[in-house]
Amino acid sequence: MNTILKNLTEIPSACGFEYDVIRYLRDRLKDKVDHWEIDGLGNLIVRMDGGAPGPVLVASAHTDEVGFMVQAVMPNGLLKILPIGGWVPSNVPAHTFIIKNSKL
């Protein structure tokens, strides 16, 4: 698998927590583009000066993924979670989770 794609898919980025993906992309692209900025909504916008007038290409993609928020840790160690995004409840037990905290 392509290293960049592998790295991108391994960055936790639940809805509302996409900034690690944005930073990764910015760091990979900042030396290859003429201008970059992160707007108030967290969109990464990059521009390359082309010189001559011509077509404009816009590449747009989501940087988030569905996830869960830990609501509580139960006395027996189980987690009480709330969905962020659209999950099919019957599919949840089939998935492995990464818990993002201040150290990850």
N, CA and C atoms as an extended XYZ file, in Angstrom:
312
Properties=species:S:1:pos:R:3:atomname:S:1:resname:S:1:resid:I:1 pbc="F F F"
N         0.843       -1.180        0.000 N   MET     1
C         0.000        0.000        0.000 CA  MET     1
C         0.886        1.239        0.000 C   MET     1
N         0.439        2.274       -0.660 N   ASN     2
C         1.140        3.535       -0.692 CA  ASN     2
C         1.341        4.059        0.735 C   ASN     2
N         2.542        4.500        1.057 N   THR     3
C         2.866        4.945        2.419 CA  THR     3
C         2.004        6.123        2.854 C   THR     3
N         1.787        7.082        1.967 N   ILE     4
C         0.983        8.252        2.321 CA  ILE     4
C        -0.451        7.823        2.626 C   ILE     4
N        -1.017        6.983        1.777 N   LEU     5
C        -2.381        6.504        1.998 CA  LEU     5
C        -2.464        5.686        3.283 C   LEU     5
N        -1.466        4.846        3.534 N   LYS     6
C        -1.432        4.048        4.771 CA  LYS     6
C        -1.395        4.968        5.988 C   LYS     6
N        -0.518        5.971        5.961 N   ASN     7
C        -0.414        6.907        7.080 CA  ASN     7
C        -1.724        7.663        7.294 C   ASN     7
N        -2.347        8.113        6.202 N   LEU     8
C        -3.606        8.845        6.315 CA  LEU     8
C        -4.703        7.996        6.940 C   LEU     8
N        -4.794        6.746        6.538 N   THR     9
C        -5.868        5.900        7.059 CA  THR     9
C        -5.638        5.472        8.497 C   THR     9
N        -4.424        5.641        8.996 N   GLU    10
C        -4.125        5.260       10.378 CA  GLU    10
C        -4.239        6.426       11.360 C   GLU    10
N        -4.536        7.628       10.871 N   ILE    11
C        -4.677        8.788       11.754 CA  ILE    11
C        -6.125        8.845       12.255 C   ILE    11
N        -6.333        8.765       13.570 N   PRO    12
C        -7.700        8.874       14.089 CA  PRO    12
C        -8.282       10.240       13.729 C   PRO    12
N        -9.493       10.259       13.159 N   SER    13
C       -10.055       11.538       12.717 CA  SER    13
C       -11.583       11.516       12.734 C   SER    13
N       -12.153       11.240       13.885 N   ALA    14
C       -13.617       11.258       14.001 CA  ALA    14
C       -14.138       12.656       13.681 C   ALA    14
N       -15.393       12.748       13.316 N   CYS    15
C       -16.011       14.033       12.975 CA  CYS    15
C       -15.740       15.057       14.074 C   CYS    15
N       -15.228       16.211       13.675 N   GLY    16
C       -14.899       17.256       14.637 CA  GLY    16
C       -13.484       17.170       15.167 C   GLY    16
N       -12.754       16.111       14.813 N   PHE    17
C       -11.385       15.909       15.298 CA  PHE    17
C       -10.452       15.589       14.127 C   PHE    17
N       -10.610       16.327       13.019 N   GLU    18
C        -9.869       16.046       11.792 CA  GLU    18
C        -8.507       16.730       11.719 C   GLU    18
N        -8.147       17.516       12.708 N   TYR    19
C        -6.972       18.376       12.585 CA  TYR    19
C        -5.657       17.611       12.430 C   TYR    19
N        -5.548       16.406       12.968 N   ASP    20
C        -4.318       15.636       12.770 CA  ASP    20
C        -4.142       15.254       11.301 C   ASP    20
N        -5.240       14.953       10.620 N   VAL    21
C        -5.174       14.644        9.185 CA  VAL    21
C        -4.801       15.895        8.406 C   VAL    21
N        -5.416       17.026        8.743 N   ILE    22
C        -5.121       18.290        8.064 CA  ILE    22
C        -3.646       18.653        8.244 C   ILE    22
N        -3.132       18.518        9.467 N   ARG    23
C        -1.712       18.823        9.716 CA  ARG    23
C        -0.792       17.908        8.917 C   ARG    23
N        -1.138       16.627        8.854 N   TYR    24
C        -0.332       15.675        8.082 CA  TYR    24
C        -0.291       16.086        6.605 C   TYR    24
N        -1.451       16.383        6.043 N   LEU    25
C        -1.508       16.789        4.637 CA  LEU    25
C        -0.749       18.099        4.414 C   LEU    25
N        -0.946       19.059        5.310 N   ARG    26
C        -0.236       20.340        5.191 CA  ARG    26
C         1.268       20.128        5.200 C   ARG    26
N         1.745       19.322        6.127 N   ASP    27
C         3.181       19.089        6.220 CA  ASP    27
C         3.728       18.376        4.984 C   ASP    27
N         2.937       17.489        4.387 N   ARG    28
C         3.364       16.777        3.169 CA  ARG    28
C         3.354       17.694        1.943 C   ARG    28
N         2.449       18.682        1.926 N   LEU    29
C         2.263       19.508        0.735 CA  LEU    29
C         2.934       20.874        0.782 C   LEU    29
N         3.270       21.379        1.963 N   LYS    30
C         3.671       22.781        2.072 CA  LYS    30
C         4.896       23.151        1.236 C   LYS    30
N         5.804       22.216        0.983 N   ASP    31
C         6.972       22.513        0.159 CA  ASP    31
C         6.709       22.295       -1.326 C   ASP    31
N         5.524       21.797       -1.673 N   LYS    32
C         5.200       21.479       -3.064 CA  LYS    32
C         4.190       22.452       -3.668 C   LYS    32
N         3.646       23.346       -2.847 N   VAL    33
C         2.639       24.291       -3.324 CA  VAL    33
C         3.113       25.714       -3.071 C   VAL    33
N         2.475       26.669       -3.744 N   ASP    34
C         2.873       28.065       -3.596 CA  ASP    34
C         2.191       28.749       -2.413 C   ASP    34
N         1.032       28.254       -2.033 N   HIS    35
C         0.295       28.881       -0.935 CA  HIS    35
C        -0.561       27.821       -0.256 C   HIS    35
N        -0.629       27.870        1.061 N   TRP    36
C        -1.532       26.991        1.794 CA  TRP    36
C        -2.125       27.756        2.960 C   TRP    36
N        -3.329       27.374        3.333 N   GLU    37
C        -3.971       27.962        4.509 CA  GLU    37
C        -4.993       26.975        5.057 C   GLU    37
N        -5.268       27.120        6.323 N   ILE    38
C        -6.334       26.358        6.963 CA  ILE    38
C        -7.383       27.383        7.357 C   ILE    38
N        -8.586       27.257        6.785 N   ASP    39
C        -9.614       28.259        7.055 CA  ASP    39
C       -10.300       27.998        8.396 C   ASP    39
N       -11.254       28.846        8.742 N   GLY    40
C       -11.935       28.766       10.033 CA  GLY    40
C       -12.751       27.491       10.227 C   GLY    40
N       -13.078       26.804        9.144 N   LEU    41
C       -13.820       25.555        9.248 CA  LEU    41
C       -12.903       24.340        9.269 C   LEU    41
N       -11.590       24.567        9.197 N   GLY    42
C       -10.645       23.454        9.224 CA  GLY    42
C       -10.342       22.874        7.857 C   GLY    42
N       -10.719       23.571        6.790 N   ASN    43
C       -10.398       23.101        5.448 CA  ASN    43
C        -8.968       23.471        5.090 C   ASN    43
N        -8.244       22.551        4.508 N   LEU    44
C        -6.906       22.828        4.003 CA  LEU    44
C        -7.050       23.280        2.560 C   LEU    44
N        -6.589       24.484        2.275 N   ILE    45
C        -6.684       25.048        0.932 CA  ILE    45
C        -5.269       25.274        0.437 C   ILE    45
N        -4.921       24.643       -0.681 N   VAL    46
C        -3.593       24.819       -1.261 CA  VAL    46
C        -3.747       25.369       -2.676 C   VAL    46
N        -2.776       26.180       -3.080 N   ARG    47
C        -2.792       26.761       -4.426 CA  ARG    47
C        -1.408       26.639       -5.038 C   ARG    47
N        -1.411       26.392       -6.316 N   MET    48
C        -0.175       26.390       -7.092 CA  MET    48
C        -0.318       27.470       -8.152 C   MET    48
N         0.634       28.386       -8.201 N   ASP    49
C         0.597       29.440       -9.212 CA  ASP    49
C         0.955       28.826      -10.550 C   ASP    49
N         0.032       28.949      -11.502 N   GLY    50
C         0.254       28.347      -12.811 CA  GLY    50
C         0.813       29.305      -13.834 C   GLY    50
N         0.702       30.602      -13.588 N   GLY    51
C         1.195       31.571      -14.557 CA  GLY    51
C         0.167       31.860      -15.632 C   GLY    51
N         0.043       30.992      -16.607 N   ALA    52
C        -0.886       31.200      -17.718 CA  ALA    52
C        -2.310       30.878      -17.286 C   ALA    52
N        -3.288       31.633      -17.831 N   PRO    53
C        -4.675       31.307      -17.503 CA  PRO    53
C        -5.042       29.942      -18.072 C   PRO    53
N        -5.868       29.257      -17.382 N   GLY    54
C        -6.269       27.930      -17.837 CA  GLY    54
C        -7.286       27.335      -16.898 C   GLY    54
N        -7.545       26.052      -17.057 N   PRO    55
C        -8.541       25.413      -16.191 CA  PRO    55
C        -8.080       25.366      -14.737 C   PRO    55
N        -9.056       25.330      -13.853 N   VAL    56
C        -8.792       25.232      -12.417 CA  VAL    56
C        -9.266       23.858      -11.962 C   VAL    56
N        -8.450       23.186      -11.197 N   LEU    57
C        -8.798       21.873      -10.670 CA  LEU    57
C        -9.053       21.998       -9.176 C   LEU    57
N       -10.180       21.486       -8.739 N   VAL    58
C       -10.501       21.467       -7.315 CA  VAL    58
C       -10.593       20.010       -6.890 C   VAL    58
N        -9.796       19.635       -5.903 N   ALA    59
C        -9.861       18.289       -5.327 CA  ALA    59
C       -10.457       18.439       -3.936 C   ALA    59
N       -11.599       17.840       -3.732 N   SER    60
C       -12.304       17.983       -2.473 CA  SER    60
C       -12.526       16.605       -1.870 C   SER    60
N       -12.239       16.471       -0.587 N   ALA    61
C       -12.409       15.174        0.070 CA  ALA    61
C       -12.680       15.384        1.551 C   ALA    61
N       -13.362       14.440        2.144 N   HIS    62
C       -13.577       14.455        3.591 CA  HIS    62
C       -12.308       13.971        4.279 C   HIS    62
N       -11.999       14.581        5.411 N   THR    63
C       -10.845       14.129        6.193 CA  THR    63
C       -11.292       13.473        7.490 C   THR    63
N       -12.586       13.318        7.658 N   ASP    64
C       -13.076       12.711        8.893 CA  ASP    64
C       -13.599       11.310        8.631 C   ASP    64
N       -13.863       10.631        9.706 N   GLU    65
C       -14.435        9.293        9.650 CA  GLU    65
C       -15.442        9.175       10.786 C   GLU    65
N       -16.333        8.210       10.674 N   VAL    66
C       -17.277        8.017       11.768 CA  VAL    66
C       -16.528        7.458       12.976 C   VAL    66
N       -17.039        7.723       14.146 N   GLY    67
C       -16.353        7.264       15.351 CA  GLY    67
C       -17.295        7.287       16.542 C   GLY    67
N       -16.718        7.253       17.702 N   PHE    68
C       -17.485        7.277       18.939 CA  PHE    68
C       -16.804        8.199       19.936 C   PHE    68
N       -17.581        8.697       20.882 N   MET    69
C       -17.042        9.477       21.982 CA  MET    69
C       -17.274        8.669       23.256 C   MET    69
N       -16.234        8.551       24.066 N   VAL    70
C       -16.389        7.835       25.332 CA  VAL    70
C       -17.151        8.733       26.291 C   VAL    70
N       -18.295        8.243       26.726 N   GLN    71
C       -19.131        9.001       27.651 CA  GLN    71
C       -18.761        8.685       29.102 C   GLN    71
N       -18.414        7.418       29.358 N   ALA    72
C       -18.071        7.023       30.727 CA  ALA    72
C       -17.298        5.705       30.694 C   ALA    72
N       -16.503        5.507       31.730 N   VAL    73
C       -15.858        4.219       31.956 CA  VAL    73
C       -16.620        3.564       33.100 C   VAL    73
N       -17.195        2.416       32.814 N   MET    74
C       -18.024        1.732       33.793 CA  MET    74
C       -17.138        1.073       34.863 C   MET    74
N       -17.659        0.762       36.037 N   PRO    75
C       -16.869        0.140       37.109 CA  PRO    75
C       -16.194       -1.171       36.686 C   PRO    75
N       -16.806       -1.884       35.728 N   ASN    76
C       -16.208       -3.149       35.277 CA  ASN    76
C       -15.193       -2.951       34.149 C   ASN    76
N       -14.909       -1.683       33.796 N   GLY    77
C       -13.905       -1.385       32.774 CA  GLY    77
C       -14.463       -1.215       31.375 C   GLY    77
N       -15.735       -1.528       31.168 N   LEU    78
C       -16.333       -1.325       29.850 CA  LEU    78
C       -16.550        0.164       29.599 C   LEU    78
N       -16.603        0.539       28.328 N   LEU    79
C       -16.799        1.936       27.962 CA  LEU    79
C       -18.233        2.174       27.532 C   LEU    79
N       -18.793        3.266       27.985 N   LYS    80
C       -20.094        3.702       27.491 CA  LYS    80
C       -19.789        4.723       26.405 C   LYS    80
N       -20.285        4.476       25.183 N   ILE    81
C       -19.902        5.311       24.046 CA  ILE    81
C       -21.125        5.920       23.368 C   ILE    81
N       -20.882        7.048       22.698 N   LEU    82
C       -21.899        7.725       21.902 CA  LEU    82
C       -21.393        7.809       20.465 C   LEU    82
N       -22.231        7.505       19.474 N   PRO    83
C       -21.779        7.560       18.085 CA  PRO    83
C       -21.558        8.988       17.602 C   PRO    83
N       -20.531        9.161       16.775 N   ILE    84
C       -20.279       10.416       16.067 CA  ILE    84
C       -20.285       10.025       14.593 C   ILE    84
N       -21.324       10.387       13.884 N   GLY    85
C       -21.469        9.958       12.497 CA  GLY    85
C       -22.389        8.756       12.436 C   GLY    85
N       -22.547        8.210       11.247 N   GLY    86
C       -23.510        7.138       11.044 CA  GLY    86
C       -22.930        5.744       11.125 C   GLY    86
N       -23.270        5.028       12.153 N   TRP    87
C       -22.851        3.635       12.332 CA  TRP    87
C       -24.064        2.727       12.208 C   TRP    87
N       -23.855        1.564       11.655 N   VAL    88
C       -24.889        0.531       11.661 CA  VAL    88
C       -24.663       -0.241       12.958 C   VAL    88
N       -25.585       -0.155       13.917 N   PRO    89
C       -25.355       -0.755       15.240 CA  PRO    89
C       -24.931       -2.220       15.216 C   PRO    89
N       -25.464       -3.000       14.298 N   SER    90
C       -25.102       -4.420       14.265 CA  SER    90
C       -23.669       -4.650       13.790 C   SER    90
N       -23.040       -3.638       13.175 N   ASN    91
C       -21.650       -3.778       12.709 CA  ASN    91
C       -20.616       -3.400       13.764 C   ASN    91
N       -21.033       -2.708       14.800 N   VAL    92
C       -20.086       -2.193       15.796 CA  VAL    92
C       -19.229       -3.294       16.428 C   VAL    92
N       -19.779       -4.431       16.847 N   PRO    93
C       -18.931       -5.450       17.481 CA  PRO    93
C       -17.843       -6.020       16.564 C   PRO    93
N       -17.960       -5.827       15.264 N   ALA    94
C       -16.988       -6.383       14.319 CA  ALA    94
C       -15.760       -5.488       14.136 C   ALA    94
N       -15.723       -4.336       14.773 N   HIS    95
C       -14.648       -3.377       14.542 CA  HIS    95
C       -13.682       -3.280       15.718 C   HIS    95
N       -12.446       -2.945       15.378 N   THR    96
C       -11.428       -2.632       16.372 CA  THR    96
C       -11.418       -1.119       16.542 C   THR    96
N       -11.253       -0.643       17.753 N   PHE    97
C       -11.290        0.783       18.024 CA  PHE    97
C        -9.935        1.277       18.502 C   PHE    97
N        -9.636        2.510       18.135 N   ILE    98
C        -8.471        3.214       18.663 CA  ILE    98
C        -9.022        4.317       19.547 C   ILE    98
N        -8.579        4.366       20.784 N   ILE    99
C        -9.067        5.410       21.694 CA  ILE    99
C        -8.071        6.551       21.662 C   ILE    99
N        -8.537        7.703       21.195 N   LYS   100
C        -7.684        8.896       21.107 CA  LYS   100
C        -7.835        9.681       22.392 C   LYS   100
N        -6.705       10.025       22.962 N   ASN   101
C        -6.719       10.848       24.167 CA  ASN   101
C        -5.661       11.928       24.016 C   ASN   101
N        -5.339       12.639       25.047 N   SER   102
C        -4.372       13.727       24.954 CA  SER   102
C        -2.959       13.255       24.622 C   SER   102
N        -2.688       11.954       24.785 N   LYS   103
C        -1.357       11.424       24.495 CA  LYS   103
C        -1.244       10.818       23.111 C   LYS   103
N        -2.360       10.639       22.400 N   LEU   104
C        -2.334       10.023       21.068 CA  LEU   104
C        -2.583       11.056       20.013 C   LEU   104
